[in-house]
Structures are given as structure tokens and as C-alpha cells.
Amino acid sequence: MESVKLTEKEFATFAKIVRERTGIHLEARKLSMLSNRLRRRLRALKLSTFAEYLHVLRDRRVCEEELPHFLSVVTTNETYFFRNEKLWDYIRNDWIPYIVEHRKRAKAIRVWSAASSTGAEAYTVAICLREAIPDFASWRVQVIGSDISRRVLEAASEGEYDEYAVAKVPQLRRKRWFDAEGEKYRVKDELRKMVSFKFHDLREPFPNANFDLVFLRNVLMYFDLSMKLHVLQRVVGALAPGGHLIVGDVDPIRHTPELNTNLTLDYVGPNIYRNPKAGRAKGIASLAEAVKA
């Protein structure tokens, strides 16, 4: 199996399928990565070559059954609780006091973890909200995680994680929010009730959005410029006035002139942006249309 080679022509065909189904742009330098990941599916299906696997994806009788597995293998990245500790310090010490002050009449908070994978980020923000809001019982808090992989969404809903995923969670917090089940850690029902997961393609508007906080971490790097603009248009449109957008350390907004100069959000700090209170930002939309043209 290890001797099976993914040709450039086969890679281009796989990359086209990924682009059509997700909007993700796989650069040629990803050939080795894709080859290694797809070998899992070859083994699972007892196939000998990548050409045979392409035949499966083209066969309408079995494609829709295999496609979720294909997309999950291609797009899933590592995820763990409290990834980037400085960010979570900001959420606890700055953003939560800010949102509590600005929502103290309505007492409602909505958070969206976009491209949430298996849910560690969504549950992490739920932990922070639960711990940092003094009169939490009087608030209506909704945390939504979304992804294009139904398999990872099922895993997220189960809320079961291995030691690696909770490595940065202190022991006292583990005991408070997780039930240890052998070598696994299961999120307690009290926390799981705060979080829901749903299928969503970032290329489409999020229904009934108006979020106070949106995470879009380490996602934009997978798209080409036109798709970055399109996705940002959708995500920015989902922010409530005064809502915050969190992007990842490797996301390119500040280093891409077409993104940085046309994103009509206020820059708060590294990877953190705020929607002007006057209304939702719209400037990114016109640029996205211009790139399409």
C-alpha cells in the first residue's frame, strides 16, 4: 500500500472534487499529504490504487455514501481544548465582561464555532461562558458548532475525547466538566446542553445568524483569494452589531492587502476583529463580487 503513488493527474482530479464540494483549494505541494490521508480509505475499502478510489467517487451508486468519508479524511485537522491559551485568556478576561455589559438587558449570547471539527472549540467557549458569567442561570446562551463533515459532527455531538484533546485542561476543570470513561473523557451533560452542532457549508449564508462571537480559526488558509473573500462575506454577515470575529494564527487577513483593506471590521488585536455597532459590515461583499467578475 505504501508503494502506491498518487500521480499529479490523479491529484488534480481529487483536488477538483474537493474544490467543487467544499471550496477548499488544494495546492500542488499538498500531493504527499493527500496521498498519505487517502491511503486510509484505500485500506478501508480494500482498494489497490488511487485510480480505483476515483472510480468509487465517480460511481453514482456509491459516491454519496463514500463522499463524507473522503471529505472527512481530506479536511479534518487536529483539535483540542483551549488551543492557544492567550486567546482563551482574552475570551475570559476581556470579551466575556464586554458582552455581559452590552447584553445585560437582553441577557442573551450567541456564539458560532465555524468549521468546528469534533467540537473542542465549541465546548471550550461553553466552559469559559459557564465559568465566567456570575449569574449564568439567568442568561440564554447558545453555542453552535458547524462543519461540512457529518462524521465529525456526530463525534462532536457525542462529546467524547482522548487524552490528547484534554491535555491542556487542568485536572480540577477536567473533573468539573468531564466524566472519565476508561481512557476517554466525555463532556458532561450540563455542558453539552449548551452546545449544538449542525451541518453548514461556509460558502452559504448561516440561517438565523446574528452572532455575538464567531470563530473562524485556521480555515481561510485552505481557500484561494476569491473563496477567502466569499467566505468572509458570509461570516461577517453573520455578526451582530458589536459582534467579534476570531481568526487563527495562520489566517492571512492582516497580510493580504485585498482582505485587510476591504474588511470593514474594527481591528481589536492579533486575530481579533469587531463589527461596528452601527450595523453589519458589508464592504467585503463588493470586493468579492469584483473578484468574481
Secondary structure, DSSP 8 states (H G I E B T S, - for coil): -TT----HHHHHHHHHHHHHHH-----GGGHHHHHHHHHHHHHHHT-S-HHHHHHHHH-HHHHHHHHHHHHHHHH-----TT-SHHHHHHIIIIIHHHHHHHTTTT-EEEEEETT-TTSHHHHHHHHHHHHH-TTGGGSEEEEEEEES-HHHHHHHHHTEE-TTTTTTS-HHHHHHHEEEETTEEEE-HHHHTTEEEEE--TTS--TT--EEEEEETT-GGGS-HHHHHHHHHHHHTTEEEEEEEEE-TT--TTT-HHHHTT--SEEEETTEEE--TTS---HHHHHHHHHH-
